[in-house]
Amino acid sequence: MASQFPGEARLPQLRTHKVRLADGGVTLCFEIPSADTSSPLVIMGHGMGGCSHSGYMKRIGKKLNDHGFPVFLLNQRGSGAGIGMSERLWNGGSSDDFSDMVEHAMKIYPKREVLLIGFSLSGNILLKYLGEGREISRWVRGAFAVNPPVDLKMASRLISTSSKCKLFNRYYMRLINQQAEAIKECFAESFRLDHLPRTIWEFDVSYTAPAGGFEDVDDYYTRSSCGQFLASIQIPTTLLCSNDDPFIPIEIFKGLELSHALDLQTPEGGGHMGYLCKETTPFDDHRWMDWAIIDWAMQRKTPL
């Protein structure tokens, strides 16, 4: 949760985009434009319970834009400014929604190279999107996934039951239940959740699986976990996964087949999307994750 610590970024004037999803759902995404025509378009997806305006999204989006990148900040279905526009919330397998939002952004920037970034649960979606066999545009030049829960069942069990994850579970459930309550107010007749769950696992059993059209929670976890797709990814992709993430054990990657296109980085002491360092970064702060992402993006700029 260190990614949410104070350090609010003030974004420049944003352009709002209503994105229609394939099944009739709608969400709102935000564009940070740039006059630099040589920089790739960066498309960023937030983590569980978050939105386009989560602290880390705004902060990293601003830093990328300061370096000339146009940035597209996604709101996953039912999140942020998109709350109340769809009858259900997004889930860890929402790669069709992700594809719709990416295609929308790419129409705004035709023939522009694209970099994709996914944080936490959107990282899982990003990797699933890249590896599940769909046609990926030739303009997608690279991807960066931060702490993706590659095994959703394991991550859900740990965050719901481990003593190390009590604060995480409480934090996420507060945000998720707020989103669920907002959808219930707008779609009372079709919304099916009799009580507010207390854990991620309970929420996935009671709401995520049935609302997403899955047979049960095991079907949801099995079909949506990106670990099974990592061997098929062809786009150069960086996976940033700390060796002490409390609910995504680094050991899990030892049992997965990774594509030659994947670069797995496992720094020490990053927690879950924390990555605070003692040394001062080039941005005059201590946010190593931000620097790693900006440095990665800068290396993929098209030379003038």
Backbone bond lengths (Angstrom), bond angles and torsions (degrees), N, CA, C in turn:
res aa  C-N    CA-C-N  psi(-1)  N-CA   C-N-CA  omega(-1)  CA-C   N-CA-C  phi
1 M - - - 1.463 - - 1.522 112.00 -
2 A 1.345 116.04 -0.29 1.460 119.05 178.39 1.518 111.53 -62.41
3 S 1.326 117.03 -22.47 1.461 120.04 178.51 1.521 111.77 -64.47
4 Q 1.349 117.17 -15.52 1.459 121.76 -178.26 1.522 112.38 -103.01
5 F 1.342 118.83 2.08 1.452 121.24 -178.90 1.529 109.77 -60.65
6 P 1.343 117.26 159.05 1.458 121.37 -178.39 1.521 112.79 -51.27
7 G 1.302 115.65 152.86 1.445 122.58 -175.44 1.520 106.97 137.95
8 E 1.329 115.27 45.49 1.461 121.93 -173.28 1.520 110.90 -61.15
9 A 1.338 115.26 129.65 1.457 120.72 177.97 1.522 109.33 -95.55
10 R 1.309 116.06 134.30 1.455 120.71 176.61 1.521 108.54 -94.22
11 L 1.307 115.25 115.77 1.452 119.99 -177.57 1.522 110.78 -81.96
12 P 1.337 116.86 150.36 1.464 119.75 172.54 1.526 109.81 -70.44
13 Q 1.310 116.32 -176.23 1.462 120.47 179.62 1.526 110.71 -57.96
14 L 1.327 116.34 128.16 1.461 121.40 -177.88 1.522 110.90 -101.74
15 R 1.320 115.19 151.90 1.458 121.62 170.80 1.527 107.92 -104.31
16 T 1.315 116.08 131.43 1.462 121.32 -177.54 1.522 110.40 -95.81
17 H 1.326 116.02 136.88 1.463 121.31 -179.77 1.523 110.11 -127.59
18 K 1.317 115.88 124.14 1.460 120.56 172.22 1.525 107.42 -86.52
19 V 1.324 115.85 119.75 1.464 121.09 -177.58 1.525 108.88 -109.17
20 R 1.315 115.17 121.70 1.464 120.29 177.06 1.523 109.25 -89.97
21 L 1.320 115.55 127.27 1.451 121.75 -178.33 1.523 109.93 -90.25
22 A 1.321 116.08 158.30 1.464 121.42 -170.24 1.524 113.51 -57.90
23 D 1.334 117.58 -32.47 1.467 120.12 -176.48 1.524 113.04 -91.97
24 G 1.322 117.14 9.93 1.454 120.99 178.73 1.511 114.58 101.87
25 G 1.318 117.54 -9.93 1.453 120.88 176.61 1.521 111.39 -69.12
26 V 1.316 115.86 164.84 1.463 121.68 -179.07 1.519 108.73 -137.24
27 T 1.317 116.36 145.83 1.459 120.62 171.45 1.521 108.86 -143.24
28 L 1.315 116.61 166.30 1.457 122.13 177.14 1.519 109.62 -113.27
29 C 1.323 115.94 132.40 1.461 121.39 176.12 1.524 108.37 -123.34
30 F 1.328 115.95 163.02 1.458 120.20 -174.32 1.522 110.91 -128.20
31 E 1.317 114.32 137.18 1.463 121.95 -178.85 1.521 110.01 -108.84
32 I 1.334 115.81 131.46 1.464 121.53 169.26 1.523 105.91 -102.93
33 P 1.326 118.69 100.70 1.466 120.63 -174.05 1.520 112.68 -72.44
34 S 1.319 115.23 163.24 1.460 121.72 177.52 1.523 108.79 -146.37
35 A 1.327 115.43 143.15 1.464 120.32 178.06 1.521 111.74 -81.93
36 D 1.326 117.20 -8.59 1.465 122.19 -178.98 1.528 109.16 -77.44
37 T 1.321 116.89 107.87 1.465 120.93 -177.21 1.525 113.13 -84.77
38 S 1.327 117.72 -4.41 1.466 120.11 -178.65 1.523 112.57 -92.92
39 S 1.329 117.05 -12.70 1.460 120.28 -176.03 1.526 111.15 -90.62
40 P 1.338 117.23 141.70 1.467 120.19 176.16 1.525 111.36 -63.38
41 L 1.315 115.07 155.12 1.455 121.68 170.88 1.522 108.06 -76.99
42 V 1.335 117.10 130.30 1.463 121.47 177.91 1.525 108.70 -105.59
43 I 1.330 116.51 126.08 1.461 122.58 178.79 1.523 108.10 -113.74
44 M 1.342 117.03 123.11 1.457 121.96 -172.90 1.520 111.98 -120.49
45 G 1.348 115.94 133.93 1.457 121.91 176.78 1.518 111.44 -115.81
46 H 1.326 116.99 138.09 1.462 123.65 -173.70 1.524 112.48 -85.36
47 G 1.318 115.44 172.30 1.452 122.07 179.83 1.520 113.07 -89.90
48 M 1.326 115.54 -178.32 1.462 123.00 -177.55 1.527 111.40 -58.17
49 G 1.324 116.49 130.89 1.451 121.49 179.68 1.513 114.23 78.28
50 G 1.328 116.79 -3.54 1.450 120.76 -176.99 1.514 112.94 -95.50
51 C 1.346 114.97 -165.56 1.458 120.55 -179.87 1.523 108.62 -163.86
52 S 1.315 115.58 -177.24 1.465 120.77 -179.44 1.518 112.31 -59.64
53 H 1.326 117.15 -26.66 1.457 121.07 -176.18 1.527 113.30 -106.15
54 S 1.328 117.10 18.90 1.467 119.38 170.78 1.522 108.72 -60.23
55 G 1.332 115.87 152.90 1.458 120.02 -174.59 1.512 114.37 -52.19
56 Y 1.327 117.56 -48.18 1.463 120.59 -177.52 1.529 111.65 -69.02
57 M 1.337 117.75 -32.17 1.465 120.78 177.90 1.529 110.51 -65.79
58 K 1.323 116.68 -47.52 1.456 120.67 179.62 1.525 111.15 -65.52
59 R 1.336 115.06 -43.04 1.463 119.87 -175.89 1.528 111.43 -64.46
60 I 1.319 116.53 -50.08 1.464 120.26 -178.08 1.524 110.45 -72.71
61 G 1.332 116.83 -36.30 1.455 119.66 176.12 1.517 111.68 -60.02
62 K 1.331 116.49 -41.83 1.472 121.26 178.61 1.524 110.68 -65.06
63 K 1.318 117.79 -43.51 1.465 120.41 -179.89 1.522 111.23 -64.70
64 L 1.320 117.17 -40.53 1.463 120.35 176.83 1.521 110.70 -63.00
65 N 1.322 116.56 -44.06 1.453 120.75 -179.34 1.521 111.47 -65.34
66 D 1.331 116.98 -36.78 1.462 120.78 176.60 1.525 111.54 -61.47
67 H 1.332 116.70 -23.80 1.466 121.74 177.89 1.528 112.07 -96.27
68 G 1.318 116.55 13.51 1.455 120.40 172.24 1.510 116.63 98.81
69 F 1.332 118.00 -2.77 1.459 120.25 -177.02 1.533 111.68 -83.85
70 P 1.329 117.85 131.24 1.464 118.54 165.27 1.524 107.45 -72.68
71 V 1.321 117.08 139.74 1.468 120.67 -173.56 1.525 109.68 -127.70
72 F 1.317 115.43 136.40 1.462 122.43 176.97 1.515 107.85 -114.42
73 L 1.344 116.52 113.09 1.459 122.66 -178.34 1.523 109.36 -95.00
74 L 1.321 116.12 115.03 1.457 120.47 -176.32 1.524 111.70 -82.94
75 N 1.314 115.56 148.30 1.458 123.03 163.45 1.517 106.41 -114.33
76 Q 1.318 117.03 111.85 1.451 118.58 176.06 1.526 109.13 -62.98
77 R 1.307 116.10 157.53 1.465 123.07 -176.31 1.540 111.79 -46.24
78 G 1.331 116.22 124.35 1.457 121.26 177.36 1.513 115.11 80.82
79 S 1.332 117.41 11.82 1.468 120.84 -176.30 1.525 111.52 -114.47
80 G 1.327 115.85 152.13 1.450 121.74 173.97 1.518 112.98 54.24
81 A 1.325 115.46 -130.53 1.461 120.65 -179.52 1.521 112.05 -67.57
82 G 1.334 116.89 -11.64 1.459 120.58 179.01 1.515 114.11 -89.55
83 I 1.320 117.79 0.94 1.470 120.63 178.80 1.532 109.89 -60.49
84 G 1.314 116.10 132.59 1.455 121.07 178.16 1.513 114.68 88.43
85 M 1.343 117.90 -1.35 1.462 121.01 -179.14 1.527 112.67 -96.89
86 S 1.311 117.49 -10.88 1.462 122.36 178.30 1.522 108.61 -134.90
87 E 1.315 116.10 153.64 1.462 120.35 -175.12 1.519 113.53 -78.15
88 R 1.317 117.37 -9.76 1.464 119.35 -179.65 1.520 110.49 -143.93
89 L 1.328 114.62 164.41 1.457 121.64 176.88 1.525 111.10 -84.93
90 W 1.306 115.66 159.23 1.457 121.49 172.91 1.514 110.16 -69.19
91 N 1.321 116.38 168.60 1.457 121.13 174.55 1.521 109.50 -145.23
92 G 1.317 116.60 179.89 1.458 121.14 -175.18 1.506 115.38 -66.94
93 G 1.324 117.53 -9.27 1.456 120.73 178.81 1.510 114.20 -107.47
94 S 1.336 117.58 13.36 1.474 121.74 -172.06 1.525 113.42 -77.63
95 S 1.313 116.88 53.40 1.463 120.16 -179.36 1.525 112.27 -74.21
96 D 1.340 118.32 -25.07 1.464 119.93 175.55 1.528 110.21 -66.16
97 D 1.329 117.13 -43.63 1.465 120.72 175.50 1.523 110.22 -60.35
98 F 1.320 116.16 -44.22 1.462 121.15 -179.43 1.522 109.78 -59.61
99 S 1.321 116.59 -44.01 1.459 121.22 179.01 1.520 111.19 -61.36
100 D 1.329 117.22 -42.11 1.469 120.85 178.90 1.522 111.10 -61.35
101 M 1.329 117.20 -42.25 1.465 120.58 -178.92 1.522 111.28 -70.03
102 V 1.331 117.24 -38.95 1.463 121.04 177.55 1.528 110.00 -63.43
103 E 1.319 117.41 -45.01 1.462 120.91 179.52 1.526 111.05 -62.21
104 H 1.327 116.99 -39.15 1.464 120.71 178.15 1.527 109.91 -61.59
105 A 1.315 116.90 -47.30 1.466 120.86 -179.22 1.523 111.46 -63.62
106 M 1.327 116.79 -38.37 1.462 120.11 -177.59 1.524 111.94 -71.01
107 K 1.327 117.88 -24.23 1.462 120.40 175.27 1.526 110.87 -70.76
108 I 1.320 116.12 -28.42 1.463 120.41 177.54 1.525 110.38 -74.08
109 Y 1.325 115.96 -31.29 1.467 122.30 179.63 1.528 109.28 -122.06
110 P 1.341 117.81 69.98 1.467 119.96 -177.96 1.530 111.66 -65.79
111 K 1.302 115.08 144.29 1.466 122.45 178.39 1.527 111.73 56.62
112 R 1.315 116.18 33.03 1.474 122.28 175.43 1.522 108.08 -112.55
113 E 1.328 116.42 133.81 1.458 119.25 176.33 1.525 109.56 -61.74
114 V 1.329 115.76 149.72 1.459 121.43 -172.50 1.521 110.47 -128.86
115 L 1.327 115.95 138.04 1.461 123.36 172.25 1.523 107.84 -117.22
116 L 1.326 116.42 133.57 1.459 122.05 -177.76 1.525 110.19 -110.99
117 I 1.330 116.97 133.23 1.462 122.01 179.26 1.523 108.74 -129.51
118 G 1.331 116.03 131.62 1.456 120.53 177.45 1.512 111.11 -130.48
119 F 1.328 116.25 130.24 1.458 121.61 179.34 1.525 110.14 -101.85
120 S 1.326 116.59 131.22 1.457 123.23 173.91 1.529 111.38 52.27
121 L 1.343 119.04 -116.01 1.462 120.36 -175.67 1.526 111.69 -63.58
122 S 1.329 118.23 -34.09 1.467 119.79 174.41 1.525 110.66 -69.25
123 G 1.326 116.98 -24.09 1.457 119.96 173.54 1.514 110.91 -65.27
124 N 1.340 116.36 -40.20 1.465 120.69 175.81 1.526 110.31 -62.27
125 I 1.332 115.89 -44.34 1.464 120.61 179.39 1.524 110.72 -62.89
126 L 1.322 117.01 -43.72 1.460 121.49 178.99 1.524 111.19 -57.51
127 L 1.322 117.32 -47.65 1.459 120.98 -178.48 1.526 111.24 -67.73
128 K 1.310 117.09 -37.36 1.472 121.09 175.18 1.522 109.68 -62.64
129 Y 1.313 116.94 -45.51 1.466 123.04 178.46 1.529 111.24 -56.72
130 L 1.321 116.44 -42.81 1.463 121.04 -176.85 1.524 112.95 -73.58
131 G 1.344 117.25 -29.13 1.457 119.41 -170.74 1.507 117.36 -110.73
132 E 1.342 117.86 -3.38 1.465 118.56 -172.41 1.521 114.29 -86.77
133 G 1.332 117.07 2.36 1.459 119.05 172.77 1.508 116.27 105.28
134 R 1.331 118.27 0.11 1.462 120.15 177.90 1.527 109.40 -75.23
135 E 1.323 116.18 161.34 1.457 120.78 178.51 1.529 109.25 -77.07
136 I 1.323 115.75 123.29 1.462 121.54 179.77 1.524 108.67 -101.85
137 S 1.318 116.80 132.32 1.459 120.93 -179.10 1.527 111.42 -57.25
138 R 1.317 115.19 142.90 1.468 120.06 178.63 1.523 111.63 -66.84
139 W 1.334 116.70 -12.48 1.457 119.93 -179.87 1.529 112.27 -82.22
140 V 1.318 117.54 -12.72 1.466 120.53 177.00 1.523 108.31 -75.28
141 R 1.322 115.79 112.32 1.463 120.80 -171.85 1.521 113.15 -96.70
142 G 1.320 117.80 -24.60 1.455 119.63 -178.35 1.514 111.38 -171.81
143 A 1.335 115.21 165.70 1.465 120.97 -179.49 1.518 109.49 -142.52
144 F 1.332 115.12 154.63 1.465 121.69 -178.17 1.528 107.38 -141.45
145 A 1.331 117.04 116.70 1.467 121.97 179.69 1.522 109.57 -112.14
146 V 1.327 116.53 125.04 1.464 122.41 -178.01 1.528 109.78 -103.87
147 N 1.326 116.49 118.64 1.469 122.90 178.01 1.534 113.12 46.98
148 P 1.329 117.91 53.72 1.465 119.42 178.52 1.526 111.27 -74.34
149 P 1.331 119.14 132.84 1.469 121.60 176.65 1.528 109.69 -78.02
150 V 1.315 116.60 84.19 1.466 121.44 -171.71 1.525 112.72 -66.60
151 D 1.327 117.81 -19.20 1.466 123.13 173.57 1.524 106.62 -123.26
152 L 1.319 116.54 97.39 1.463 120.85 -173.49 1.519 112.60 -64.00
153 K 1.315 117.00 -35.65 1.464 120.05 -179.25 1.524 110.63 -65.18
154 M 1.318 116.70 -45.80 1.458 120.18 179.25 1.527 110.65 -63.71
155 A 1.331 116.49 -45.51 1.462 120.27 -178.92 1.525 110.92 -61.77
156 S 1.326 116.57 -42.51 1.462 120.53 -179.45 1.524 111.65 -64.53
157 R 1.323 116.72 -43.19 1.469 120.13 179.34 1.524 111.17 -63.01
158 L 1.324 116.52 -44.67 1.460 119.95 -178.07 1.524 111.58 -65.99
159 I 1.320 116.57 -47.07 1.463 118.63 -177.13 1.529 111.29 -67.75
160 S 1.340 116.48 -24.74 1.466 120.54 -178.31 1.518 113.62 -88.34
161 T 1.343 117.87 -21.94 1.465 120.16 -172.69 1.523 114.95 -125.17
162 S 1.330 118.40 -23.08 1.463 120.20 -175.48 1.530 111.54 -74.24
163 S 1.320 115.59 138.51 1.467 120.16 178.26 1.528 111.25 -64.21
164 K 1.343 116.66 -25.33 1.462 120.67 179.37 1.525 112.05 -72.83
165 C 1.321 116.17 -15.43 1.465 120.20 -172.21 1.523 114.10 -111.22
166 K 1.337 117.67 9.29 1.464 119.77 -176.28 1.525 112.28 -57.32
167 L 1.320 116.80 -44.05 1.458 119.76 -179.35 1.518 111.10 -67.32
168 F 1.347 116.56 -39.20 1.461 120.00 177.61 1.521 110.54 -60.94
169 N 1.340 116.07 -48.67 1.460 119.98 -178.11 1.529 110.74 -60.45
170 R 1.322 116.67 -44.43 1.461 120.79 -179.71 1.530 110.91 -63.20
171 Y 1.318 115.73 -42.85 1.465 121.48 -179.69 1.529 111.13 -63.00
172 Y 1.329 116.12 -50.83 1.459 119.89 -178.28 1.524 112.05 -65.83
173 M 1.338 117.15 -40.56 1.461 119.20 -177.89 1.526 111.75 -66.35
174 R 1.308 117.39 -33.44 1.467 119.51 176.46 1.529 109.90 -61.63
175 L 1.326 116.79 -44.74 1.460 120.83 -179.03 1.526 111.94 -69.64
176 I 1.338 116.16 -44.82 1.466 120.27 -177.77 1.521 111.21 -65.68
177 N 1.319 117.26 -42.05 1.462 119.76 179.29 1.527 111.87 -65.70
178 Q 1.323 116.50 -32.64 1.463 119.71 175.26 1.525 110.34 -63.62
179 Q 1.340 116.12 -42.81 1.460 120.22 178.43 1.527 110.96 -65.02
180 A 1.334 115.86 -42.72 1.464 120.22 -179.87 1.526 111.41 -63.26
181 E 1.322 117.05 -41.33 1.463 121.06 179.27 1.527 110.78 -64.11
182 A 1.337 116.80 -37.44 1.465 120.34 179.28 1.523 110.97 -65.68
183 I 1.332 116.94 -39.56 1.464 120.39 177.81 1.521 110.21 -67.41
184 K 1.321 116.30 -39.08 1.466 120.67 179.90 1.519 111.08 -60.76
185 E 1.330 117.28 -38.16 1.461 120.88 179.72 1.527 111.47 -64.59
186 C 1.336 116.01 -33.42 1.466 120.41 -176.64 1.525 113.03 -88.46
187 F 1.332 116.59 -29.32 1.464 120.89 -175.19 1.526 109.90 -132.32
188 A 1.315 116.12 57.46 1.465 121.09 -174.23 1.525 112.79 -60.62
189 E 1.334 117.38 -36.39 1.460 120.08 -175.47 1.524 112.43 -70.15
190 S 1.330 117.46 -34.82 1.465 120.38 -176.14 1.525 113.21 -99.09
191 F 1.325 117.02 -11.19 1.467 120.05 -176.57 1.520 110.22 -77.95
192 R 1.323 116.54 131.35 1.460 121.46 -176.84 1.531 110.69 -124.65
193 L 1.308 115.88 91.70 1.461 121.76 173.40 1.523 106.67 -157.83
194 D 1.312 116.15 105.32 1.462 121.38 -171.92 1.522 113.37 -74.24
195 H 1.333 117.16 -26.06 1.463 120.47 -178.19 1.519 108.93 -146.99
196 L 1.303 116.85 163.21 1.458 121.16 178.58 1.527 108.99 -86.23
197 P 1.315 117.87 113.91 1.467 121.30 -178.83 1.525 111.54 -63.48
198 R 1.324 115.06 157.58 1.463 120.60 -178.72 1.518 112.68 -104.21
199 T 1.337 117.58 -13.49 1.462 120.60 179.61 1.524 109.91 -134.60
200 I 1.333 115.76 160.85 1.459 121.16 177.03 1.521 110.37 -59.93
201 W 1.334 116.48 -43.46 1.459 120.37 -179.65 1.531 110.49 -59.08
202 E 1.317 116.49 -46.93 1.460 120.80 -179.54 1.523 110.99 -63.01
203 F 1.319 116.60 -38.13 1.461 120.32 178.58 1.524 110.89 -65.09
204 D 1.330 116.25 -41.94 1.463 119.50 179.79 1.525 111.89 -66.66
205 V 1.335 116.57 -36.39 1.470 120.54 177.33 1.529 110.51 -67.64
206 S 1.336 115.94 -47.09 1.464 121.31 -171.99 1.522 113.72 -80.56
207 Y 1.346 116.20 -32.32 1.463 118.34 -173.29 1.525 113.94 -125.33
208 T 1.337 117.71 -57.09 1.462 120.50 -170.86 1.518 112.97 -54.58
209 A 1.337 116.45 -51.46 1.466 119.91 -176.42 1.529 112.48 -63.02
210 P 1.338 119.44 -53.98 1.470 118.53 -179.61 1.527 113.54 -65.58
211 A 1.332 117.74 -40.23 1.467 120.30 -179.19 1.517 111.47 -66.60
212 G 1.338 116.74 -30.55 1.457 120.90 -179.06 1.513 114.38 -86.80
213 G 1.334 117.20 0.83 1.454 120.40 178.04 1.512 114.84 81.73
214 F 1.331 117.44 19.50 1.462 121.47 178.98 1.528 110.01 -90.37
215 E 1.329 116.43 156.36 1.464 120.77 179.90 1.525 111.20 -63.75
216 D 1.313 115.89 -43.06 1.463 122.16 178.37 1.519 107.87 -164.41
217 V 1.314 117.21 -175.18 1.458 119.90 -175.35 1.522 112.05 -66.32
218 D 1.340 117.73 -34.67 1.462 119.72 177.83 1.523 111.05 -65.26
219 D 1.323 116.65 -38.21 1.464 120.84 177.10 1.524 110.10 -63.53
220 Y 1.329 116.48 -41.53 1.468 120.80 177.25 1.521 111.09 -60.53
221 Y 1.320 116.70 -50.93 1.460 119.72 -178.03 1.528 111.38 -63.54
222 T 1.318 117.10 -41.39 1.463 121.19 -177.23 1.523 111.73 -65.62
223 R 1.307 116.84 -46.18 1.461 120.50 -175.68 1.523 113.22 -77.83
224 S 1.318 117.12 -24.11 1.463 120.25 -171.94 1.520 114.46 -99.80
225 S 1.318 119.21 -19.41 1.465 121.14 -178.51 1.523 110.23 -66.52
226 C 1.320 116.54 131.96 1.464 120.66 -174.30 1.519 113.57 -79.66
227 G 1.338 118.38 -12.84 1.457 120.22 -176.70 1.510 113.51 -53.18
228 Q 1.326 116.89 -36.14 1.460 122.19 -178.32 1.525 112.91 -70.50
229 F 1.343 117.23 -14.09 1.461 121.04 -176.36 1.529 113.45 -104.57
230 L 1.318 117.85 -4.89 1.465 120.39 -172.86 1.519 112.98 -64.00
231 A 1.316 117.71 -31.17 1.464 120.88 -178.45 1.523 112.24 -70.58
232 S 1.328 117.41 -17.82 1.467 121.11 -174.04 1.522 113.71 -99.91
233 I 1.313 117.85 -3.30 1.467 120.70 -177.18 1.527 110.50 -71.23
234 Q 1.328 115.97 129.95 1.460 121.98 -179.29 1.528 113.01 -109.36
235 I 1.316 117.33 -18.53 1.464 121.49 178.74 1.527 109.01 -78.90
236 P 1.342 119.37 132.60 1.466 120.60 176.82 1.531 110.82 -54.29
237 T 1.323 115.64 120.93 1.462 120.75 -171.15 1.519 111.19 -136.65
238 T 1.318 116.03 132.53 1.460 122.03 175.14 1.519 109.37 -100.19
239 L 1.332 116.18 130.68 1.464 122.40 173.62 1.517 107.80 -109.66
240 L 1.315 117.35 116.24 1.458 122.14 177.66 1.522 108.48 -103.26
241 C 1.326 116.55 111.60 1.467 121.81 -174.94 1.524 108.50 -138.99
242 S 1.317 117.51 111.45 1.460 120.70 -177.40 1.523 111.00 -69.26
243 N 1.323 115.25 157.26 1.471 119.57 -177.64 1.526 112.58 -82.03
244 D 1.337 117.52 1.83 1.467 119.71 -179.94 1.528 112.20 -131.55
245 D 1.334 116.88 25.94 1.464 119.49 175.12 1.525 108.01 -61.69
246 P 1.334 118.94 124.66 1.469 121.09 -173.16 1.523 115.13 -68.71
247 F 1.332 118.59 -19.74 1.469 118.37 179.48 1.529 114.11 -130.09
248 I 1.329 116.77 9.07 1.468 121.05 171.58 1.525 106.91 -130.55
249 P 1.332 118.22 80.22 1.467 121.62 -176.49 1.525 111.36 -58.22
250 I 1.315 116.21 132.98 1.458 120.19 -177.71 1.521 111.54 -63.89
251 E 1.343 116.76 -24.36 1.464 120.85 -179.30 1.522 112.36 -62.89
252 I 1.321 116.62 -21.88 1.460 119.38 -176.83 1.522 111.72 -62.40
253 F 1.333 116.73 -28.39 1.459 119.70 -177.76 1.526 112.44 -71.64
254 K 1.333 116.55 -20.62 1.460 119.86 179.56 1.524 111.63 -66.05
255 G 1.318 117.01 -25.68 1.454 120.50 -179.03 1.514 113.96 -95.99
256 L 1.334 117.59 6.64 1.456 121.31 -177.62 1.520 111.07 -109.64
257 E 1.310 115.89 144.78 1.459 121.00 174.57 1.524 108.27 -86.11
258 L 1.322 116.16 123.05 1.456 121.09 -177.17 1.522 110.62 -107.21
259 S 1.313 115.87 138.81 1.452 121.52 176.59 1.527 110.69 -66.48
260 H 1.325 115.49 155.22 1.465 120.51 175.59 1.525 111.19 -63.43
261 A 1.348 116.23 -17.95 1.465 120.19 -178.05 1.525 112.63 -82.49
262 L 1.334 117.32 -7.55 1.461 121.24 -176.47 1.522 111.73 -93.94
263 D 1.314 115.06 137.16 1.465 122.38 174.37 1.526 107.27 -117.02
264 L 1.332 116.62 101.28 1.465 121.91 -178.48 1.518 109.72 -87.63
265 Q 1.331 116.49 118.13 1.458 122.38 178.35 1.524 108.79 -112.11
266 T 1.332 116.56 128.17 1.471 121.14 -174.75 1.527 111.03 -126.80
267 P 1.320 118.00 70.25 1.467 120.63 179.43 1.521 111.71 -66.96
268 E 1.319 115.81 159.01 1.461 121.62 179.49 1.531 110.43 -87.07
269 G 1.322 114.76 141.42 1.459 120.00 168.89 1.510 117.01 76.15
270 G 1.328 118.80 23.02 1.458 119.36 -179.26 1.508 114.64 -88.71
271 G 1.354 116.54 -15.21 1.460 118.95 -176.86 1.515 110.72 60.84
272 H 1.324 116.69 -147.78 1.463 120.20 175.27 1.520 109.15 -103.07
273 M 1.327 115.38 98.61 1.460 123.15 178.98 1.526 112.65 62.69
274 G 1.328 116.61 32.09 1.454 120.14 177.08 1.518 110.73 -94.27
275 Y 1.324 116.42 -75.96 1.465 123.59 174.66 1.526 113.14 54.93
276 L 1.330 116.40 46.26 1.456 120.12 173.50 1.519 108.61 -85.82
277 C 1.319 116.69 139.17 1.464 120.61 -177.43 1.527 110.21 -121.59
278 K 1.332 116.17 157.30 1.459 121.17 178.73 1.523 111.10 -71.72
279 E 1.327 116.00 -39.22 1.453 120.26 -178.17 1.532 110.85 -73.71
280 T 1.316 115.22 153.23 1.460 120.07 176.54 1.520 109.84 -81.96
281 T 1.315 116.59 132.10 1.464 121.18 179.41 1.531 109.81 -80.79
282 P 1.335 118.18 171.81 1.464 120.53 175.88 1.524 113.69 -60.36
283 F 1.336 117.32 -12.34 1.463 120.91 177.95 1.526 111.49 -94.15
284 D 1.329 116.42 10.05 1.464 122.52 179.25 1.527 111.78 61.72
285 D 1.332 115.87 35.57 1.455 120.95 173.58 1.526 108.39 -139.01
286 H 1.302 116.85 -168.08 1.466 120.59 -177.02 1.529 111.81 -120.95
287 R 1.310 115.60 26.99 1.462 120.64 -177.35 1.526 109.97 -96.98
288 W 1.330 114.90 91.22 1.458 120.53 -177.53 1.527 111.31 -64.03
289 M 1.333 118.42 -36.47 1.464 121.42 -179.86 1.525 110.81 -58.63
290 D 1.318 116.69 -44.15 1.460 120.25 179.86 1.522 110.05 -59.80
291 W 1.332 115.36 -47.80 1.464 119.46 -178.62 1.521 111.10 -61.42
292 A 1.331 117.62 -41.96 1.469 121.45 -179.03 1.525 110.83 -61.20
293 I 1.324 116.82 -41.24 1.466 120.50 -179.53 1.523 111.11 -70.04
294 I 1.330 117.55 -44.60 1.465 120.40 -179.51 1.522 110.00 -64.40
295 D 1.320 117.23 -42.83 1.465 121.21 178.98 1.527 110.53 -61.00
296 W 1.320 116.39 -43.77 1.471 121.37 177.55 1.528 110.70 -59.68
297 A 1.334 116.53 -45.52 1.466 120.34 -178.90 1.527 111.38 -66.27
298 M 1.329 117.22 -40.74 1.461 120.97 -179.19 1.523 111.69 -62.35
299 Q 1.315 116.94 -33.92 1.465 120.72 178.94 1.524 112.24 -68.59
300 R 1.316 116.45 -13.90 1.463 120.78 -177.90 1.521 112.59 -108.80
301 K 1.315 116.49 13.67 1.453 120.32 174.86 1.524 109.91 -72.46
302 T 1.322 116.24 142.90 1.460 120.77 176.76 1.525 108.88 -76.65
303 P 1.347 118.13 124.09 1.468 119.92 179.66 1.522 110.94 -60.34
304 L 1.318 115.24 143.56 1.470 119.72 177.96 1.519 109.96 -73.75
